[in-house]
Amino acid sequence: MADDNYGDKTEPATPKKREEARDEGQVAKSQDLTSATLLLVALIALWLMARTFVSTMANLLQALLGGHAWDQPERILDSSLRVAVPHAFRIVGPMLATVAFVAIVVTAFQVGLHISGKPLMPKVSKINPLKGFKRLFEMRNLMRTVMNIGKIILIGVIVYIEIRKQLPVIVSLGGIAFPENFAIAAGIIFGLALRIAIAMFILGVADWIWQKWKHERDLRMSKQEVKEEAKRMEGDQTIRWRRRQMARKMIMQRMHRDVPTADVVVTNPTELAIAIRYDPETMSSPKVVAKGSGFLAARIRQIAIANGVPILEKKSLAQALYKTVEVGQEVPPELYQAIAEILSYVYELAGKGLRRRRAG
């Protein structure tokens, strides 16, 4: 993003803008913090495993220097590898597993668990020499250069101070027998590395804080951009609202067509309404031709009244029909008895049953 156009970008990024930036791989992440943490963890793991490390190395040297068929050079490489690989894995394996786990944790802490392949896609703008030269002078890269120079200076100061402090001990190492001098030298090197790792970790935390601030600043939006995004979102909502309206219109048209053909409407009495039709000549069992709750239930009752379709209140039956039978489906066998009683009652009231018997 450009670093010289923040004048009108005064609004915080919207959730949609943040999601789009995240998909593009634009996240607040400090590589310095990750590297420093891994170095610090590796040193701590090395310190905790020091005894195992020394013991394994001693065993490895003993195995490599003893028992070889030196008179057969072609066998030396093969036998050395067979001995060295298990010992090397025993030393390096746990440390590598620890460092890999910490790398995942540190990355997840900074950016969360998110995988995006878009940053890996090739872009012509990335290989454009003019744009590449321009990026050298962006605020982000200038800050990165300043921090790298600062890290070099800081490491140099730490090394100078530590070596100056330990100089008498370093000079005296030549007069100390092995392996005591090796242990002293290893302690000096480890202490120096630990101090450098701690300093790098502090710088990494500072860099991560700066990266988060810079990321939030880059994501800022102008008032006009916020308005345009709101309009796009409103457009999407309008389309969804129109689709719902069309679906509701189709349902109402079907209700106006099918409810007048029903034999009875079963209600709950006001929350639910189910219209049932049965024609023994064309149907093997009664069928639900319309159903609804709330407003749709009220509309079904209105259409039924307008067309002289009987309405009966049967709470348990209405609930069972509404939950188990969709519009256009036949009534399940376990409800046959209840539906038969209702239809018999309706036919008797309307005289429909008598007319059907005469017609047969």
Secondary structure as GFF3:
##gff-version 3
##sequence-region A 1 360
A	DSSP	alpha_helix	15	23	.	.	.	ID=ss1
A	DSSP	alpha_helix	31	48	.	.	.	ID=ss2
A	DSSP	alpha_helix	50	65	.	.	.	ID=ss3
A	DSSP	alpha_helix	73	111	.	.	.	ID=ss4
A	DSSP	three_ten_helix	118	120	.	.	.	ID=ss5
A	DSSP	three_ten_helix	124	127	.	.	.	ID=ss6
A	DSSP	alpha_helix	129	135	.	.	.	ID=ss7
A	DSSP	alpha_helix	139	172	.	.	.	ID=ss8
A	DSSP	three_ten_helix	173	175	.	.	.	ID=ss9
A	DSSP	alpha_helix	180	219	.	.	.	ID=ss10
A	DSSP	alpha_helix	223	258	.	.	.	ID=ss11
A	DSSP	three_ten_helix	259	261	.	.	.	ID=ss12
A	DSSP	beta_strand	264	267	.	.	.	ID=ss13
A	DSSP	beta_strand	272	277	.	.	.	ID=ss14
A	DSSP	beta_strand	287	293	.	.	.	ID=ss15
A	DSSP	alpha_helix	295	306	.	.	.	ID=ss16
A	DSSP	beta_strand	311	313	.	.	.	ID=ss17
A	DSSP	alpha_helix	315	324	.	.	.	ID=ss18
A	DSSP	three_ten_helix	333	335	.	.	.	ID=ss19
A	DSSP	alpha_helix	336	350	.	.	.	ID=ss20
A	DSSP	alpha_helix	352	359	.	.	.	ID=ss21
###
